[in-house]
């Protein structure tokens, strides 16, 4: 894995659309730490977390992995203390409502429901 830029003494944040087995996240986090990052966080939209994903996360240098609740993972959080959740249900519900009523969904980019 190739790192571009200087991460020395920086907090690194990995952003991904989906994490399945978390091998790439674990490797990227190791690369960042090996190059001087002080901590590595990951934020993932869809946490599939299959196979050995929880083992990879628990044994990795990742400080925290934050996933949305688009896929249920309450049971997985019990065995993975590095796993946190962001609830996106209100934003998705508002997007569905706006679509149904013919309203602008792009409005949510600056005015997300809380």
Phi and psi restraints in degrees (range 20) as a CNS / XPLOR table:
assign (resid 1 and name C) (resid 2 and name N)
       (resid 2 and name CA) (resid 2 and name C) 1.0 -106.4 20.0 2
assign (resid 2 and name N) (resid 2 and name CA)
       (resid 2 and name C) (resid 3 and name N) 1.0 132.2 20.0 2
assign (resid 2 and name C) (resid 3 and name N)
       (resid 3 and name CA) (resid 3 and name C) 1.0 -106.3 20.0 2
assign (resid 3 and name N) (resid 3 and name CA)
       (resid 3 and name C) (resid 4 and name N) 1.0 131.4 20.0 2
assign (resid 3 and name C) (resid 4 and name N)
       (resid 4 and name CA) (resid 4 and name C) 1.0 -109.6 20.0 2
assign (resid 4 and name N) (resid 4 and name CA)
       (resid 4 and name C) (resid 5 and name N) 1.0 122.5 20.0 2
assign (resid 4 and name C) (resid 5 and name N)
       (resid 5 and name CA) (resid 5 and name C) 1.0 105.6 20.0 2
assign (resid 5 and name N) (resid 5 and name CA)
       (resid 5 and name C) (resid 6 and name N) 1.0 173.7 20.0 2
assign (resid 5 and name C) (resid 6 and name N)
       (resid 6 and name CA) (resid 6 and name C) 1.0 -105.4 20.0 2
assign (resid 6 and name N) (resid 6 and name CA)
       (resid 6 and name C) (resid 7 and name N) 1.0 122.0 20.0 2
assign (resid 6 and name C) (resid 7 and name N)
       (resid 7 and name CA) (resid 7 and name C) 1.0 -112.5 20.0 2
assign (resid 7 and name N) (resid 7 and name CA)
       (resid 7 and name C) (resid 8 and name N) 1.0 8.8 20.0 2
assign (resid 7 and name C) (resid 8 and name N)
       (resid 8 and name CA) (resid 8 and name C) 1.0 -54.7 20.0 2
assign (resid 8 and name N) (resid 8 and name CA)
       (resid 8 and name C) (resid 9 and name N) 1.0 125.7 20.0 2
assign (resid 8 and name C) (resid 9 and name N)
       (resid 9 and name CA) (resid 9 and name C) 1.0 60.2 20.0 2
assign (resid 9 and name N) (resid 9 and name CA)
       (resid 9 and name C) (resid 10 and name N) 1.0 24.0 20.0 2
assign (resid 9 and name C) (resid 10 and name N)
       (resid 10 and name CA) (resid 10 and name C) 1.0 -109.3 20.0 2
assign (resid 10 and name N) (resid 10 and name CA)
       (resid 10 and name C) (resid 11 and name N) 1.0 153.3 20.0 2
assign (resid 10 and name C) (resid 11 and name N)
       (resid 11 and name CA) (resid 11 and name C) 1.0 -88.9 20.0 2
assign (resid 11 and name N) (resid 11 and name CA)
       (resid 11 and name C) (resid 12 and name N) 1.0 120.7 20.0 2
assign (resid 11 and name C) (resid 12 and name N)
       (resid 12 and name CA) (resid 12 and name C) 1.0 -97.5 20.0 2
assign (resid 12 and name N) (resid 12 and name CA)
       (resid 12 and name C) (resid 13 and name N) 1.0 141.9 20.0 2
assign (resid 12 and name C) (resid 13 and name N)
       (resid 13 and name CA) (resid 13 and name C) 1.0 -125.0 20.0 2
assign (resid 13 and name N) (resid 13 and name CA)
       (resid 13 and name C) (resid 14 and name N) 1.0 118.5 20.0 2
assign (resid 13 and name C) (resid 14 and name N)
       (resid 14 and name CA) (resid 14 and name C) 1.0 -93.1 20.0 2
assign (resid 14 and name N) (resid 14 and name CA)
       (resid 14 and name C) (resid 15 and name N) 1.0 133.5 20.0 2
assign (resid 14 and name C) (resid 15 and name N)
       (resid 15 and name CA) (resid 15 and name C) 1.0 -121.1 20.0 2
assign (resid 15 and name N) (resid 15 and name CA)
       (resid 15 and name C) (resid 16 and name N) 1.0 129.6 20.0 2
assign (resid 15 and name C) (resid 16 and name N)
       (resid 16 and name CA) (resid 16 and name C) 1.0 -143.7 20.0 2
assign (resid 16 and name N) (resid 16 and name CA)
       (resid 16 and name C) (resid 17 and name N) 1.0 152.5 20.0 2
assign (resid 16 and name C) (resid 17 and name N)
       (resid 17 and name CA) (resid 17 and name C) 1.0 -78.9 20.0 2
assign (resid 17 and name N) (resid 17 and name CA)
       (resid 17 and name C) (resid 18 and name N) 1.0 -30.4 20.0 2
assign (resid 17 and name C) (resid 18 and name N)
       (resid 18 and name CA) (resid 18 and name C) 1.0 -151.6 20.0 2
assign (resid 18 and name N) (resid 18 and name CA)
       (resid 18 and name C) (resid 19 and name N) 1.0 139.3 20.0 2
assign (resid 18 and name C) (resid 19 and name N)
       (resid 19 and name CA) (resid 19 and name C) 1.0 -123.2 20.0 2
assign (resid 19 and name N) (resid 19 and name CA)
       (resid 19 and name C) (resid 20 and name N) 1.0 116.8 20.0 2
assign (resid 19 and name C) (resid 20 and name N)
       (resid 20 and name CA) (resid 20 and name C) 1.0 -100.4 20.0 2
assign (resid 20 and name N) (resid 20 and name CA)
       (resid 20 and name C) (resid 21 and name N) 1.0 -79.3 20.0 2
assign (resid 20 and name C) (resid 21 and name N)
       (resid 21 and name CA) (resid 21 and name C) 1.0 -93.1 20.0 2
assign (resid 21 and name N) (resid 21 and name CA)
       (resid 21 and name C) (resid 22 and name N) 1.0 -9.6 20.0 2
assign (resid 21 and name C) (resid 22 and name N)
       (resid 22 and name CA) (resid 22 and name C) 1.0 69.2 20.0 2
assign (resid 22 and name N) (resid 22 and name CA)
       (resid 22 and name C) (resid 23 and name N) 1.0 13.1 20.0 2
assign (resid 22 and name C) (resid 23 and name N)
       (resid 23 and name CA) (resid 23 and name C) 1.0 -62.0 20.0 2
assign (resid 23 and name N) (resid 23 and name CA)
       (resid 23 and name C) (resid 24 and name N) 1.0 -43.5 20.0 2
assign (resid 23 and name C) (resid 24 and name N)
       (resid 24 and name CA) (resid 24 and name C) 1.0 -66.7 20.0 2
assign (resid 24 and name N) (resid 24 and name CA)
       (resid 24 and name C) (resid 25 and name N) 1.0 -40.9 20.0 2
assign (resid 24 and name C) (resid 25 and name N)
       (resid 25 and name CA) (resid 25 and name C) 1.0 -61.4 20.0 2
assign (resid 25 and name N) (resid 25 and name CA)
       (resid 25 and name C) (resid 26 and name N) 1.0 -44.7 20.0 2
assign (resid 25 and name C) (resid 26 and name N)
       (resid 26 and name CA) (resid 26 and name C) 1.0 -61.9 20.0 2
assign (resid 26 and name N) (resid 26 and name CA)
       (resid 26 and name C) (resid 27 and name N) 1.0 -43.3 20.0 2
assign (resid 26 and name C) (resid 27 and name N)
       (resid 27 and name CA) (resid 27 and name C) 1.0 -67.1 20.0 2
assign (resid 27 and name N) (resid 27 and name CA)
       (resid 27 and name C) (resid 28 and name N) 1.0 -42.6 20.0 2
assign (resid 27 and name C) (resid 28 and name N)
       (resid 28 and name CA) (resid 28 and name C) 1.0 -63.2 20.0 2
assign (resid 28 and name N) (resid 28 and name CA)
       (resid 28 and name C) (resid 29 and name N) 1.0 -41.5 20.0 2
assign (resid 28 and name C) (resid 29 and name N)
       (resid 29 and name CA) (resid 29 and name C) 1.0 -63.1 20.0 2
assign (resid 29 and name N) (resid 29 and name CA)
       (resid 29 and name C) (resid 30 and name N) 1.0 -42.7 20.0 2
assign (resid 29 and name C) (resid 30 and name N)
       (resid 30 and name CA) (resid 30 and name C) 1.0 -62.3 20.0 2
assign (resid 30 and name N) (resid 30 and name CA)
       (resid 30 and name C) (resid 31 and name N) 1.0 -43.6 20.0 2
assign (resid 30 and name C) (resid 31 and name N)
       (resid 31 and name CA) (resid 31 and name C) 1.0 -59.2 20.0 2
assign (resid 31 and name N) (resid 31 and name CA)
       (resid 31 and name C) (resid 32 and name N) 1.0 -44.3 20.0 2
assign (resid 31 and name C) (resid 32 and name N)
       (resid 32 and name CA) (resid 32 and name C) 1.0 -63.5 20.0 2
assign (resid 32 and name N) (resid 32 and name CA)
       (resid 32 and name C) (resid 33 and name N) 1.0 -45.6 20.0 2
assign (resid 32 and name C) (resid 33 and name N)
       (resid 33 and name CA) (resid 33 and name C) 1.0 -66.3 20.0 2
assign (resid 33 and name N) (resid 33 and name CA)
       (resid 33 and name C) (resid 34 and name N) 1.0 -39.8 20.0 2
assign (resid 33 and name C) (resid 34 and name N)
       (resid 34 and name CA) (resid 34 and name C) 1.0 -62.5 20.0 2
assign (resid 34 and name N) (resid 34 and name CA)
       (resid 34 and name C) (resid 35 and name N) 1.0 -21.7 20.0 2
assign (resid 34 and name C) (resid 35 and name N)
       (resid 35 and name CA) (resid 35 and name C) 1.0 -102.4 20.0 2
assign (resid 35 and name N) (resid 35 and name CA)
       (resid 35 and name C) (resid 36 and name N) 1.0 16.3 20.0 2
assign (resid 35 and name C) (resid 36 and name N)
       (resid 36 and name CA) (resid 36 and name C) 1.0 101.5 20.0 2
assign (resid 36 and name N) (resid 36 and name CA)
       (resid 36 and name C) (resid 37 and name N) 1.0 2.9 20.0 2
assign (resid 36 and name C) (resid 37 and name N)
       (resid 37 and name CA) (resid 37 and name C) 1.0 -61.6 20.0 2
assign (resid 37 and name N) (resid 37 and name CA)
       (resid 37 and name C) (resid 38 and name N) 1.0 145.0 20.0 2
assign (resid 37 and name C) (resid 38 and name N)
       (resid 38 and name CA) (resid 38 and name C) 1.0 -84.2 20.0 2
assign (resid 38 and name N) (resid 38 and name CA)
       (resid 38 and name C) (resid 39 and name N) 1.0 -24.9 20.0 2
assign (resid 38 and name C) (resid 39 and name N)
       (resid 39 and name CA) (resid 39 and name C) 1.0 -162.2 20.0 2
assign (resid 39 and name N) (resid 39 and name CA)
       (resid 39 and name C) (resid 40 and name N) 1.0 155.9 20.0 2
assign (resid 39 and name C) (resid 40 and name N)
       (resid 40 and name CA) (resid 40 and name C) 1.0 -133.0 20.0 2
assign (resid 40 and name N) (resid 40 and name CA)
       (resid 40 and name C) (resid 41 and name N) 1.0 123.7 20.0 2
assign (resid 40 and name C) (resid 41 and name N)
       (resid 41 and name CA) (resid 41 and name C) 1.0 -113.3 20.0 2
assign (resid 41 and name N) (resid 41 and name CA)
       (resid 41 and name C) (resid 42 and name N) 1.0 150.1 20.0 2
assign (resid 41 and name C) (resid 42 and name N)
       (resid 42 and name CA) (resid 42 and name C) 1.0 -124.8 20.0 2
assign (resid 42 and name N) (resid 42 and name CA)
       (resid 42 and name C) (resid 43 and name N) 1.0 137.7 20.0 2
assign (resid 42 and name C) (resid 43 and name N)
       (resid 43 and name CA) (resid 43 and name C) 1.0 -123.0 20.0 2
assign (resid 43 and name N) (resid 43 and name CA)
       (resid 43 and name C) (resid 44 and name N) 1.0 128.2 20.0 2
assign (resid 43 and name C) (resid 44 and name N)
       (resid 44 and name CA) (resid 44 and name C) 1.0 -131.9 20.0 2
assign (resid 44 and name N) (resid 44 and name CA)
       (resid 44 and name C) (resid 45 and name N) 1.0 135.7 20.0 2
assign (resid 44 and name C) (resid 45 and name N)
       (resid 45 and name CA) (resid 45 and name C) 1.0 -71.1 20.0 2
assign (resid 45 and name N) (resid 45 and name CA)
       (resid 45 and name C) (resid 46 and name N) 1.0 -56.9 20.0 2
assign (resid 45 and name C) (resid 46 and name N)
       (resid 46 and name CA) (resid 46 and name C) 1.0 -112.8 20.0 2
assign (resid 46 and name N) (resid 46 and name CA)
       (resid 46 and name C) (resid 47 and name N) 1.0 107.0 20.0 2
assign (resid 46 and name C) (resid 47 and name N)
       (resid 47 and name CA) (resid 47 and name C) 1.0 -89.4 20.0 2
assign (resid 47 and name N) (resid 47 and name CA)
       (resid 47 and name C) (resid 48 and name N) 1.0 88.1 20.0 2
assign (resid 47 and name C) (resid 48 and name N)
       (resid 48 and name CA) (resid 48 and name C) 1.0 -67.1 20.0 2
assign (resid 48 and name N) (resid 48 and name CA)
       (resid 48 and name C) (resid 49 and name N) 1.0 -46.7 20.0 2
assign (resid 48 and name C) (resid 49 and name N)
       (resid 49 and name CA) (resid 49 and name C) 1.0 52.1 20.0 2
assign (resid 49 and name N) (resid 49 and name CA)
       (resid 49 and name C) (resid 50 and name N) 1.0 59.9 20.0 2
assign (resid 49 and name C) (resid 50 and name N)
       (resid 50 and name CA) (resid 50 and name C) 1.0 -101.9 20.0 2
assign (resid 50 and name N) (resid 50 and name CA)
       (resid 50 and name C) (resid 51 and name N) 1.0 172.4 20.0 2
assign (resid 50 and name C) (resid 51 and name N)
       (resid 51 and name CA) (resid 51 and name C) 1.0 57.8 20.0 2
assign (resid 51 and name N) (resid 51 and name CA)
       (resid 51 and name C) (resid 52 and name N) 1.0 -127.6 20.0 2
assign (resid 51 and name C) (resid 52 and name N)
       (resid 52 and name CA) (resid 52 and name C) 1.0 -93.3 20.0 2
assign (resid 52 and name N) (resid 52 and name CA)
       (resid 52 and name C) (resid 53 and name N) 1.0 21.8 20.0 2
assign (resid 52 and name C) (resid 53 and name N)
       (resid 53 and name CA) (resid 53 and name C) 1.0 -55.0 20.0 2
assign (resid 53 and name N) (resid 53 and name CA)
       (resid 53 and name C) (resid 54 and name N) 1.0 -46.0 20.0 2
assign (resid 53 and name C) (resid 54 and name N)
       (resid 54 and name CA) (resid 54 and name C) 1.0 -66.7 20.0 2
assign (resid 54 and name N) (resid 54 and name CA)
       (resid 54 and name C) (resid 55 and name N) 1.0 -37.3 20.0 2
assign (resid 54 and name C) (resid 55 and name N)
       (resid 55 and name CA) (resid 55 and name C) 1.0 -64.4 20.0 2
assign (resid 55 and name N) (resid 55 and name CA)
       (resid 55 and name C) (resid 56 and name N) 1.0 -43.1 20.0 2
assign (resid 55 and name C) (resid 56 and name N)
       (resid 56 and name CA) (resid 56 and name C) 1.0 -60.5 20.0 2
assign (resid 56 and name N) (resid 56 and name CA)
       (resid 56 and name C) (resid 57 and name N) 1.0 -46.9 20.0 2
assign (resid 56 and name C) (resid 57 and name N)
       (resid 57 and name CA) (resid 57 and name C) 1.0 -62.8 20.0 2
assign (resid 57 and name N) (resid 57 and name CA)
       (resid 57 and name C) (resid 58 and name N) 1.0 -49.6 20.0 2
assign (resid 57 and name C) (resid 58 and name N)
       (resid 58 and name CA) (resid 58 and name C) 1.0 -60.9 20.0 2
assign (resid 58 and name N) (resid 58 and name CA)
       (resid 58 and name C) (resid 59 and name N) 1.0 -34.8 20.0 2
assign (resid 58 and name C) (resid 59 and name N)
       (resid 59 and name CA) (resid 59 and name C) 1.0 -92.7 20.0 2
assign (resid 59 and name N) (resid 59 and name CA)
       (resid 59 and name C) (resid 60 and name N) 1.0 0.8 20.0 2
assign (resid 59 and name C) (resid 60 and name N)
       (resid 60 and name CA) (resid 60 and name C) 1.0 -90.1 20.0 2
assign (resid 60 and name N) (resid 60 and name CA)
       (resid 60 and name C) (resid 61 and name N) 1.0 173.9 20.0 2
assign (resid 60 and name C) (resid 61 and name N)
       (resid 61 and name CA) (resid 61 and name C) 1.0 -86.3 20.0 2
assign (resid 61 and name N) (resid 61 and name CA)
       (resid 61 and name C) (resid 62 and name N) 1.0 2.9 20.0 2
assign (resid 61 and name C) (resid 62 and name N)
       (resid 62 and name CA) (resid 62 and name C) 1.0 -59.3 20.0 2
assign (resid 62 and name N) (resid 62 and name CA)
       (resid 62 and name C) (resid 63 and name N) 1.0 133.5 20.0 2
assign (resid 62 and name C) (resid 63 and name N)
       (resid 63 and name CA) (resid 63 and name C) 1.0 -76.3 20.0 2
assign (resid 63 and name N) (resid 63 and name CA)
       (resid 63 and name C) (resid 64 and name N) 1.0 -42.7 20.0 2
assign (resid 63 and name C) (resid 64 and name N)
       (resid 64 and name CA) (resid 64 and name C) 1.0 -158.6 20.0 2
assign (resid 64 and name N) (resid 64 and name CA)
       (resid 64 and name C) (resid 65 and name N) 1.0 145.5 20.0 2
assign (resid 64 and name C) (resid 65 and name N)
       (resid 65 and name CA) (resid 65 and name C) 1.0 -121.7 20.0 2
assign (resid 65 and name N) (resid 65 and name CA)
       (resid 65 and name C) (resid 66 and name N) 1.0 118.6 20.0 2
assign (resid 65 and name C) (resid 66 and name N)
       (resid 66 and name CA) (resid 66 and name C) 1.0 -108.3 20.0 2
assign (resid 66 and name N) (resid 66 and name CA)
       (resid 66 and name C) (resid 67 and name N) 1.0 124.5 20.0 2
assign (resid 66 and name C) (resid 67 and name N)
       (resid 67 and name CA) (resid 67 and name C) 1.0 -124.0 20.0 2
assign (resid 67 and name N) (resid 67 and name CA)
       (resid 67 and name C) (resid 68 and name N) 1.0 156.3 20.0 2
assign (resid 67 and name C) (resid 68 and name N)
       (resid 68 and name CA) (resid 68 and name C) 1.0 -83.4 20.0 2
assign (resid 68 and name N) (resid 68 and name CA)
       (resid 68 and name C) (resid 69 and name N) 1.0 169.8 20.0 2
assign (resid 68 and name C) (resid 69 and name N)
       (resid 69 and name CA) (resid 69 and name C) 1.0 -93.7 20.0 2
assign (resid 69 and name N) (resid 69 and name CA)
       (resid 69 and name C) (resid 70 and name N) 1.0 31.8 20.0 2
assign (resid 69 and name C) (resid 70 and name N)
       (resid 70 and name CA) (resid 70 and name C) 1.0 -70.7 20.0 2
assign (resid 70 and name N) (resid 70 and name CA)
       (resid 70 and name C) (resid 71 and name N) 1.0 -21.4 20.0 2
assign (resid 70 and name C) (resid 71 and name N)
       (resid 71 and name CA) (resid 71 and name C) 1.0 -128.0 20.0 2
assign (resid 71 and name N) (resid 71 and name CA)
       (resid 71 and name C) (resid 72 and name N) 1.0 127.3 20.0 2
assign (resid 71 and name C) (resid 72 and name N)
       (resid 72 and name CA) (resid 72 and name C) 1.0 -60.5 20.0 2
assign (resid 72 and name N) (resid 72 and name CA)
       (resid 72 and name C) (resid 73 and name N) 1.0 136.6 20.0 2
assign (resid 72 and name C) (resid 73 and name N)
       (resid 73 and name CA) (resid 73 and name C) 1.0 -150.3 20.0 2
assign (resid 73 and name N) (resid 73 and name CA)
       (resid 73 and name C) (resid 74 and name N) 1.0 24.7 20.0 2
assign (resid 73 and name C) (resid 74 and name N)
       (resid 74 and name CA) (resid 74 and name C) 1.0 -57.0 20.0 2
assign (resid 74 and name N) (resid 74 and name CA)
       (resid 74 and name C) (resid 75 and name N) 1.0 -42.2 20.0 2
assign (resid 74 and name C) (resid 75 and name N)
       (resid 75 and name CA) (resid 75 and name C) 1.0 -65.4 20.0 2
assign (resid 75 and name N) (resid 75 and name CA)
       (resid 75 and name C) (resid 76 and name N) 1.0 -35.1 20.0 2
assign (resid 75 and name C) (resid 76 and name N)
       (resid 76 and name CA) (resid 76 and name C) 1.0 -69.4 20.0 2
assign (resid 76 and name N) (resid 76 and name CA)
       (resid 76 and name C) (resid 77 and name N) 1.0 -32.0 20.0 2
assign (resid 76 and name C) (resid 77 and name N)
       (resid 77 and name CA) (resid 77 and name C) 1.0 -64.9 20.0 2
assign (resid 77 and name N) (resid 77 and name CA)
       (resid 77 and name C) (resid 78 and name N) 1.0 -26.3 20.0 2
assign (resid 77 and name C) (resid 78 and name N)
       (resid 78 and name CA) (resid 78 and name C) 1.0 -67.0 20.0 2
assign (resid 78 and name N) (resid 78 and name CA)
       (resid 78 and name C) (resid 79 and name N) 1.0 -27.6 20.0 2
assign (resid 78 and name C) (resid 79 and name N)
       (resid 79 and name CA) (resid 79 and name C) 1.0 -108.7 20.0 2
assign (resid 79 and name N) (resid 79 and name CA)
       (resid 79 and name C) (resid 80 and name N) 1.0 2.4 20.0 2
assign (resid 79 and name C) (resid 80 and name N)
       (resid 80 and name CA) (resid 80 and name C) 1.0 -134.8 20.0 2
assign (resid 80 and name N) (resid 80 and name CA)
       (resid 80 and name C) (resid 81 and name N) 1.0 90.8 20.0 2
assign (resid 80 and name C) (resid 81 and name N)
       (resid 81 and name CA) (resid 81 and name C) 1.0 -65.5 20.0 2
assign (resid 81 and name N) (resid 81 and name CA)
       (resid 81 and name C) (resid 82 and name N) 1.0 -13.7 20.0 2
assign (resid 81 and name C) (resid 82 and name N)
       (resid 82 and name CA) (resid 82 and name C) 1.0 -83.6 20.0 2
assign (resid 82 and name N) (resid 82 and name CA)
       (resid 82 and name C) (resid 83 and name N) 1.0 -4.4 20.0 2
assign (resid 82 and name C) (resid 83 and name N)
       (resid 83 and name CA) (resid 83 and name C) 1.0 -92.7 20.0 2
assign (resid 83 and name N) (resid 83 and name CA)
       (resid 83 and name C) (resid 84 and name N) 1.0 127.4 20.0 2
assign (resid 83 and name C) (resid 84 and name N)
       (resid 84 and name CA) (resid 84 and name C) 1.0 -125.9 20.0 2
assign (resid 84 and name N) (resid 84 and name CA)
       (resid 84 and name C) (resid 85 and name N) 1.0 163.6 20.0 2
assign (resid 84 and name C) (resid 85 and name N)
       (resid 85 and name CA) (resid 85 and name C) 1.0 -128.0 20.0 2
assign (resid 85 and name N) (resid 85 and name CA)
       (resid 85 and name C) (resid 86 and name N) 1.0 141.3 20.0 2
assign (resid 85 and name C) (resid 86 and name N)
       (resid 86 and name CA) (resid 86 and name C) 1.0 -112.8 20.0 2
assign (resid 86 and name N) (resid 86 and name CA)
       (resid 86 and name C) (resid 87 and name N) 1.0 126.4 20.0 2
assign (resid 86 and name C) (resid 87 and name N)
       (resid 87 and name CA) (resid 87 and name C) 1.0 -83.8 20.0 2
assign (resid 87 and name N) (resid 87 and name CA)
       (resid 87 and name C) (resid 88 and name N) 1.0 118.5 20.0 2
assign (resid 87 and name C) (resid 88 and name N)
       (resid 88 and name CA) (resid 88 and name C) 1.0 -109.9 20.0 2
assign (resid 88 and name N) (resid 88 and name CA)
       (resid 88 and name C) (resid 89 and name N) 1.0 11.4 20.0 2
assign (resid 88 and name C) (resid 89 and name N)
       (resid 89 and name CA) (resid 89 and name C) 1.0 -62.2 20.0 2
assign (resid 89 and name N) (resid 89 and name CA)
       (resid 89 and name C) (resid 90 and name N) 1.0 -38.5 20.0 2
assign (resid 89 and name C) (resid 90 and name N)
       (resid 90 and name CA) (resid 90 and name C) 1.0 -65.7 20.0 2
assign (resid 90 and name N) (resid 90 and name CA)
       (resid 90 and name C) (resid 91 and name N) 1.0 -39.9 20.0 2
assign (resid 90 and name C) (resid 91 and name N)
       (resid 91 and name CA) (resid 91 and name C) 1.0 -67.7 20.0 2
assign (resid 91 and name N) (resid 91 and name CA)
       (resid 91 and name C) (resid 92 and name N) 1.0 -43.3 20.0 2
assign (resid 91 and name C) (resid 92 and name N)
       (resid 92 and name CA) (resid 92 and name C) 1.0 -64.7 20.0 2
assign (resid 92 and name N) (resid 92 and name CA)
       (resid 92 and name C) (resid 93 and name N) 1.0 -41.8 20.0 2
assign (resid 92 and name C) (resid 93 and name N)
       (resid 93 and name CA) (resid 93 and name C) 1.0 -62.6 20.0 2
assign (resid 93 and name N) (resid 93 and name CA)
       (resid 93 and name C) (resid 94 and name N) 1.0 -41.6 20.0 2
assign (resid 93 and name C) (resid 94 and name N)
       (resid 94 and name CA) (resid 94 and name C) 1.0 -67.3 20.0 2
assign (resid 94 and name N) (resid 94 and name CA)
       (resid 94 and name C) (resid 95 and name N) 1.0 -37.4 20.0 2
assign (resid 94 and name C) (resid 95 and name N)
       (resid 95 and name CA) (resid 95 and name C) 1.0 -64.2 20.0 2
assign (resid 95 and name N) (resid 95 and name CA)
       (resid 95 and name C) (resid 96 and name N) 1.0 -40.7 20.0 2
assign (resid 95 and name C) (resid 96 and name N)
       (resid 96 and name CA) (resid 96 and name C) 1.0 -64.9 20.0 2
assign (resid 96 and name N) (resid 96 and name CA)
       (resid 96 and name C) (resid 97 and name N) 1.0 -44.3 20.0 2
assign (resid 96 and name C) (resid 97 and name N)
       (resid 97 and name CA) (resid 97 and name C) 1.0 -60.5 20.0 2
assign (resid 97 and name N) (resid 97 and name CA)
       (resid 97 and name C) (resid 98 and name N) 1.0 -45.8 20.0 2
assign (resid 97 and name C) (resid 98 and name N)
       (resid 98 and name CA) (resid 98 and name C) 1.0 -64.5 20.0 2
assign (resid 98 and name N) (resid 98 and name CA)
       (resid 98 and name C) (resid 99 and name N) 1.0 -40.9 20.0 2
assign (resid 98 and name C) (resid 99 and name N)
       (resid 99 and name CA) (resid 99 and name C) 1.0 -62.7 20.0 2
assign (resid 99 and name N) (resid 99 and name CA)
       (resid 99 and name C) (resid 100 and name N) 1.0 -45.9 20.0 2
assign (resid 99 and name C) (resid 100 and name N)
       (resid 100 and name CA) (resid 100 and name C) 1.0 -60.7 20.0 2
assign (resid 100 and name N) (resid 100 and name CA)
       (resid 100 and name C) (resid 101 and name N) 1.0 -38.4 20.0 2
assign (resid 100 and name C) (resid 101 and name N)
       (resid 101 and name CA) (resid 101 and name C) 1.0 -91.6 20.0 2
assign (resid 101 and name N) (resid 101 and name CA)
       (resid 101 and name C) (resid 102 and name N) 1.0 4.9 20.0 2
assign (resid 101 and name C) (resid 102 and name N)
       (resid 102 and name CA) (resid 102 and name C) 1.0 71.4 20.0 2
assign (resid 102 and name N) (resid 102 and name CA)
       (resid 102 and name C) (resid 103 and name N) 1.0 23.8 20.0 2
assign (resid 102 and name C) (resid 103 and name N)
       (resid 103 and name CA) (resid 103 and name C) 1.0 -93.7 20.0 2
assign (resid 103 and name N) (resid 103 and name CA)
       (resid 103 and name C) (resid 104 and name N) 1.0 166.7 20.0 2
assign (resid 103 and name C) (resid 104 and name N)
       (resid 104 and name CA) (resid 104 and name C) 1.0 -70.1 20.0 2
assign (resid 104 and name N) (resid 104 and name CA)
       (resid 104 and name C) (resid 105 and name N) 1.0 126.2 20.0 2
assign (resid 104 and name C) (resid 105 and name N)
       (resid 105 and name CA) (resid 105 and name C) 1.0 -84.5 20.0 2
assign (resid 105 and name N) (resid 105 and name CA)
       (resid 105 and name C) (resid 106 and name N) 1.0 -31.0 20.0 2
assign (resid 105 and name C) (resid 106 and name N)
       (resid 106 and name CA) (resid 106 and name C) 1.0 -63.3 20.0 2
assign (resid 106 and name N) (resid 106 and name CA)
       (resid 106 and name C) (resid 107 and name N) 1.0 -19.9 20.0 2
assign (resid 106 and name C) (resid 107 and name N)
       (resid 107 and name CA) (resid 107 and name C) 1.0 -55.0 20.0 2
assign (resid 107 and name N) (resid 107 and name CA)
       (resid 107 and name C) (resid 108 and name N) 1.0 -33.4 20.0 2
assign (resid 107 and name C) (resid 108 and name N)
       (resid 108 and name CA) (resid 108 and name C) 1.0 -66.6 20.0 2
assign (resid 108 and name N) (resid 108 and name CA)
       (resid 108 and name C) (resid 109 and name N) 1.0 -20.5 20.0 2
assign (resid 108 and name C) (resid 109 and name N)
       (resid 109 and name CA) (resid 109 and name C) 1.0 -60.5 20.0 2
assign (resid 109 and name N) (resid 109 and name CA)
       (resid 109 and name C) (resid 110 and name N) 1.0 -29.7 20.0 2
assign (resid 109 and name C) (resid 110 and name N)
       (resid 110 and name CA) (resid 110 and name C) 1.0 -113.1 20.0 2
assign (resid 110 and name N) (resid 110 and name CA)
       (resid 110 and name C) (resid 111 and name N) 1.0 -7.0 20.0 2
assign (resid 110 and name C) (resid 111 and name N)
       (resid 111 and name CA) (resid 111 and name C) 1.0 -140.2 20.0 2
assign (resid 111 and name N) (resid 111 and name CA)
       (resid 111 and name C) (resid 112 and name N) 1.0 54.5 20.0 2
assign (resid 111 and name C) (resid 112 and name N)
       (resid 112 and name CA) (resid 112 and name C) 1.0 -64.5 20.0 2
assign (resid 112 and name N) (resid 112 and name CA)
       (resid 112 and name C) (resid 113 and name N) 1.0 139.9 20.0 2
assign (resid 112 and name C) (resid 113 and name N)
       (resid 113 and name CA) (resid 113 and name C) 1.0 -66.7 20.0 2
assign (resid 113 and name N) (resid 113 and name CA)
       (resid 113 and name C) (resid 114 and name N) 1.0 145.1 20.0 2
